[in-house]
Amino acid sequence: MSINRRKFERIPLILKLEVYDKKSTGRVCTGVTSNISAGGLGLQAHAELKKDEIYTLIFSLSADSKPIRVKGKVCWTYSSDIGPLHGIEFIKLGLFNRFKIKRFINKALFAEHGK
């Protein structure tokens, strides 16, 4: 039996996002999420990102919500048949954006499981 060491509830979710360099001056690539939590996300990027590097991520939780801009650190990378996969840990997320993500996840879990 494996132990889940994650701090936050994680849900599968596919969202388009943009990845910029640390200072948000130039777009590095685009990608899609595979899952998200209040602590980070899984990312299938259209370019290889460097492990331990910090990037700016921009994404919206829904079509009618304002974009979330957050710094994220690449914790792991994996090359797969579908392209580079990355584990991103949010850093400097801010209380408001963390609340928005947690609320979104809780609504999704409630809709799925009736919790």
Secondary structure, 3 states (H helix, E strand, C coil): CCCCCCCCCCEECCCEEEEECCCCCCEEEEEEEEEEECCEEEEEECCCCCCCCEEEEEECCCCCCCCEEEEEEEEEEEEECCEEEEEEEEECCCHHHHHHHHHHHHHHHHHHHCC
